[in-house]
């Protein structure tokens, strides 16, 4: 969380400052002798391209390390944003999310685990399974003190006995660290389903209206 904060609060403004200074130099280059102005323009364009790459890398690192929205907006909204981002970069694919009874947050460990599980499962379904449809269901059971997550796709599936990649191993470690369980199942006629159950209670100061209703006797 601290690394993500530093990237956002320190590196981000530095990139903005550099871009502003380049724009200022670009205005000065217009007044320079034509040959010099042209060379300056070429250097400015190169530096602007480098800055664009740095800014894009910073955004990707932030998303990988810790989505900045976690802990600031309701968990369901963060997950919906993740799904929308997948759809926007996956034309022709349909990804749906059903979130029932989720509190606004459950604390960093649970929130980030749910986020990463969905991120990894959808990435695998699109990249390796060539899935056209992916359905994500998240249900919170306050009385039982758990969250159930299911991700089902219609892709090519996982070959029997195939070793887990680093992504699935990381998912397993996150879930196990919280005392949760998970399993991968084949879907008929084709596809994969991942079921996850994680012990969880709403964060003390972040209950949503849905969570309050679940908690009512």
Secondary structure, DSSP 8 states (H G I E B T S, - for coil): -HHHHHIIIIIHHHHHHHHHHHHHHHHHHTTS-HHHHHHHHHHHHHHHHHHHHHHHHHHHHHHHH--TTBTTB-HHHHHHHHHHHHHHTSTT-EEEEEEES--S---HHHHHHHHHHHHHHHHHHHHTS--SEEEEEEEEETTTTEEEEEEEE-SS---TT----HHHHHHHHHHHHTT-EEEEEE-SSS-EEEEEEEE----TT---HHHHHHH--
